[in-house]
Amino acid sequence: METDLFTIVFRLMIAVVAGGIIGLERSLNGRPAGFRTHSLVCSSSAMLMLLTVYQWELLASAPLDTIRVDPTRMAQGIMTGIGFLGAGAIIKDQITIRGLTTAASIWVTSSIGILIGMGFYEAVIPAMIFTLGTLSAFRMIERRIPTLRYGTLSISTLHKSSISDEDIVNMVKQHKFTPSNMSYFAFDQGKYLRYEMTICTREEDNFKKLANTIAQLEDVTEFSLISSAS
C-alpha cells in the first residue's frame, strides 16, 4: 500500500507541476485561465484516471461481474466536462472572439493529466514541449504572418450632406481596405444618415490612418471604427 500511496502522490504532483507550467504561460500573457486553473484541470484529470487504475483495490469486495475496466470511458467523461470549462473561457467582444487558444490549452492540459493518471510518462514530456512550443513559439510566427484583420465602420452624416455612399467606399479603398456588407439607414426623424460596413485589411496601421482621415471630414457628425485586432 505504501508503494501505491507513493505512486498516487507522485502522479498528482507531476500533474500539478505540468498544469502549472502550461498555465504559467497563459498567466504571463494575461489570459483569464492561468496558473491555478491549469494546475487544477491537470490534477483533477489525473485523479479521475487514478480512480480507474485503482478501482480493483477500491472495489475489492464487489462481485467481479459488476466491475467494468474501461479507462477510455472515464477519459471521455473528463474531456466532455472540460469542454464546458473551455467554453467559459471563450468571450465574444464586439466582432472579436477571444479565449479560443486558452480553451484549447485547458483541453490539452486535461489530456496531459489523463496521461499522468495512467502512468504514461513517456508521452507527458513531449506533450508538454509541443504544447508550450505551440503557445509561445507559434505566437511569434503568427504575429509575423500578414493575416486579414477585420473591422466594422460606422459613419453618421447629415441627411443633406455632400458625402455619398460611393465617397465612403472610395475612401475606404484608398486606405487599402476591402469593404463589404454595406448598409445605411436614417435616424432622428430622417435628419441623419448612418453608413455601416465590414472592412478588412492586412496592415493594422491602416485602421489608424482611416480613423484620422474620417475625423477630418467636416460633414461627419460621428463615427466608430472597431478593429478585431484591438
C-alpha positions as CSV (number, residue, x, y, z in Angstrom):
1,M,0.0,0.0,0.0
2,E,2.9,2.3,0.7
3,T,4.1,1.9,-2.9
4,D,0.6,2.7,-4.2
5,L,0.4,5.8,-2.0
6,F,3.8,7.0,-3.3
7,T,2.6,6.4,-6.9
8,I,-0.6,8.3,-6.3
9,V,1.1,11.3,-4.7
10,F,3.9,11.3,-7.3
11,R,1.4,11.3,-10.2
12,L,-0.7,14.1,-8.6
13,M,2.5,16.2,-8.0
14,I,3.5,15.7,-11.6
15,A,0.0,16.7,-12.7
16,V,0.1,19.9,-10.6
17,V,3.5,20.9,-11.9
18,A,2.7,20.1,-15.5
19,G,-0.5,22.0,-15.4
20,G,1.2,24.9,-13.6
21,I,3.9,25.2,-16.3
22,I,1.3,25.4,-19.1
23,G,-0.9,27.7,-17.0
24,L,2.1,30.0,-16.2
25,E,2.5,30.8,-19.9
26,R,-1.2,31.8,-20.0
27,S,-0.9,33.9,-16.9
28,L,2.2,35.7,-18.2
29,N,0.1,36.7,-21.3
30,G,-2.8,38.0,-19.2
31,R,-5.2,35.2,-20.1
32,P,-8.3,34.6,-17.9
33,A,-7.5,30.9,-17.2
34,G,-3.9,30.8,-16.0
35,F,-1.6,29.2,-13.5
36,R,-4.1,27.9,-10.9
37,T,-6.8,26.9,-13.4
38,H,-4.5,24.7,-15.5
39,S,-3.0,23.1,-12.4
40,L,-6.4,22.2,-11.1
41,V,-7.5,20.9,-14.5
42,C,-4.5,18.7,-14.9
43,S,-4.6,17.3,-11.3
44,S,-8.3,16.6,-11.5
45,S,-7.9,14.7,-14.7
46,A,-5.1,12.7,-13.2
47,M,-7.2,12.0,-10.0
48,L,-10.1,10.7,-12.1
49,M,-7.9,8.4,-14.1
50,L,-6.3,7.1,-10.9
51,L,-9.8,6.1,-9.9
52,T,-9.9,3.7,-12.8
53,V,-6.3,2.5,-12.2
54,Y,-7.1,1.5,-8.6
55,Q,-10.7,0.5,-9.0
56,W,-9.9,-3.1,-8.3
57,E,-8.5,-2.2,-4.9
58,L,-11.3,0.2,-4.1
59,L,-14.0,-2.3,-5.1
60,A,-12.3,-5.5,-3.8
61,S,-15.5,-6.8,-2.2
62,A,-17.7,-6.2,-5.2
63,P,-18.6,-9.1,-7.5
64,L,-16.3,-9.4,-10.4
65,D,-19.1,-9.4,-13.0
66,T,-20.2,-5.9,-11.8
67,I,-16.8,-4.2,-12.5
68,R,-16.0,-3.0,-16.0
69,V,-12.4,-2.0,-16.6
70,D,-12.6,0.6,-19.4
71,P,-10.4,3.7,-18.7
72,T,-11.3,5.2,-22.1
73,R,-14.9,5.8,-20.8
74,M,-13.5,7.8,-17.9
75,A,-11.3,9.8,-20.3
76,Q,-14.3,10.5,-22.5
77,G,-16.2,11.8,-19.5
78,I,-13.3,14.0,-18.4
79,M,-13.0,15.6,-21.9
80,T,-16.7,16.2,-22.0
81,G,-16.6,18.1,-18.7
82,I,-13.5,20.0,-19.7
83,G,-15.4,21.2,-22.8
84,F,-17.8,23.1,-20.6
85,L,-14.9,24.7,-18.8
86,G,-13.2,25.7,-22.0
87,A,-16.4,27.2,-23.3
88,G,-16.4,29.5,-20.3
89,A,-13.0,30.9,-21.3
90,I,-14.3,32.0,-24.8
91,I,-15.5,35.6,-24.9
92,K,-17.2,37.4,-27.8
93,D,-16.0,41.1,-27.8
94,Q,-17.7,43.1,-30.5
95,I,-16.6,41.3,-33.7
96,T,-13.7,39.6,-32.0
97,I,-13.8,36.1,-30.3
98,R,-11.3,35.8,-27.6
99,G,-10.2,32.8,-25.5
100,L,-10.1,30.0,-28.1
101,T,-6.4,29.4,-27.5
102,T,-6.9,29.3,-23.8
103,A,-9.8,26.9,-24.1
104,A,-7.6,24.7,-26.3
105,S,-4.8,24.9,-23.7
106,I,-7.2,23.8,-21.0
107,W,-8.3,20.8,-23.1
108,V,-4.8,19.7,-23.9
109,T,-3.8,20.2,-20.2
110,S,-6.6,17.8,-19.3
111,S,-5.3,15.3,-21.8
112,I,-1.8,15.5,-20.2
113,G,-3.4,14.9,-16.8
114,I,-5.1,11.8,-18.2
115,L,-1.7,10.5,-19.4
116,I,-0.1,11.2,-16.0
117,G,-3.0,9.5,-14.2
118,M,-2.5,6.4,-16.3
119,G,1.3,6.5,-15.7
120,F,2.1,7.1,-19.3
121,Y,5.1,9.3,-18.5
122,E,6.8,8.7,-21.9
123,A,4.2,10.9,-23.6
124,V,3.9,13.6,-20.9
125,I,7.2,15.4,-21.5
126,P,6.8,15.5,-25.4
127,A,3.2,16.6,-24.9
128,M,4.2,19.5,-22.7
129,I,7.0,20.5,-25.0
130,F,4.7,20.6,-28.0
131,T,2.0,22.4,-26.0
132,L,4.4,25.1,-24.8
133,G,6.0,25.4,-28.2
134,T,2.6,25.9,-29.8
135,L,1.6,28.6,-27.2
136,S,4.8,30.6,-27.2
137,A,6.8,29.9,-30.4
138,F,3.8,29.8,-32.7
139,R,2.7,33.2,-31.3
140,M,5.8,34.8,-32.6
141,I,5.2,33.2,-36.0
142,E,1.6,34.3,-36.0
143,R,2.5,37.9,-35.4
144,R,4.7,37.9,-38.5
145,I,2.0,36.4,-40.8
146,P,0.2,39.1,-42.8
147,T,-3.3,37.9,-41.9
148,L,-6.5,39.6,-42.7
149,R,-7.8,41.9,-40.0
150,Y,-11.5,42.7,-39.9
151,G,-13.3,45.7,-38.5
152,T,-16.7,47.4,-38.5
153,L,-17.0,51.0,-39.7
154,S,-20.0,53.2,-38.8
155,I,-20.3,56.8,-40.1
156,S,-23.1,59.3,-39.4
157,T,-23.7,62.4,-41.5
158,L,-26.4,64.9,-42.1
159,H,-29.1,63.7,-44.5
160,K,-28.3,66.6,-46.9
161,S,-24.5,66.0,-46.6
162,S,-22.4,66.1,-49.7
163,I,-20.8,62.7,-48.7
164,S,-22.3,59.8,-50.5
165,D,-22.0,56.1,-50.0
166,E,-19.7,55.9,-53.1
167,D,-17.4,58.5,-51.5
168,I,-17.2,56.4,-48.3
169,V,-16.4,53.3,-50.3
170,N,-13.7,55.0,-52.3
171,M,-12.2,56.5,-49.2
172,V,-12.1,53.0,-47.6
173,K,-10.5,51.5,-50.6
174,Q,-7.9,54.3,-50.8
175,H,-6.7,53.2,-47.3
176,K,-6.2,49.6,-48.6
177,F,-9.4,48.2,-47.1
178,T,-11.9,45.8,-48.8
179,P,-15.4,46.9,-47.9
180,S,-18.4,44.5,-47.7
181,N,-21.9,44.2,-46.3
182,M,-22.6,47.9,-46.5
183,S,-25.9,49.2,-45.1
184,Y,-27.3,52.6,-44.3
185,F,-30.4,54.0,-42.6
186,A,-31.9,57.3,-41.5
187,F,-32.5,58.2,-37.9
188,D,-33.6,61.1,-35.7
189,Q,-36.6,61.7,-38.0
190,G,-34.5,61.5,-41.1
191,K,-32.1,64.2,-40.1
192,Y,-29.1,62.0,-40.1
193,L,-27.8,59.0,-42.2
194,R,-25.7,56.3,-40.9
195,Y,-23.5,54.1,-43.1
196,E,-22.2,50.8,-41.7
197,M,-19.9,48.2,-43.3
198,T,-17.4,45.4,-42.7
199,I,-13.9,46.2,-43.7
200,C,-10.7,44.1,-43.9
201,T,-7.0,44.8,-44.5
202,R,-3.7,43.1,-44.0
203,E,-2.0,46.1,-42.3
204,E,-3.1,47.1,-38.8
205,D,-1.8,50.7,-39.2
206,N,-4.5,51.2,-41.9
207,F,-7.1,51.4,-39.2
208,K,-5.4,54.4,-37.5
209,K,-4.9,56.1,-40.9
210,L,-8.5,55.7,-41.9
211,A,-9.7,57.0,-38.5
212,N,-7.6,60.1,-38.8
213,T,-8.9,60.8,-42.3
214,I,-12.6,60.4,-41.2
215,A,-12.0,62.6,-38.2
216,Q,-11.0,65.5,-40.5
217,L,-14.2,65.3,-42.6
218,E,-16.5,68.2,-41.6
219,D,-19.7,66.6,-42.8
220,V,-19.2,63.6,-40.5
221,T,-21.1,64.1,-37.2
222,E,-19.8,60.9,-35.6
223,F,-18.1,57.6,-36.5
224,S,-16.8,54.4,-34.9
225,L,-14.2,52.1,-36.2
226,I,-13.8,48.8,-34.3
227,S,-10.9,46.6,-35.2
228,S,-10.7,42.9,-34.5
229,A,-7.0,43.4,-33.9
230,S,-7.6,45.7,-30.9
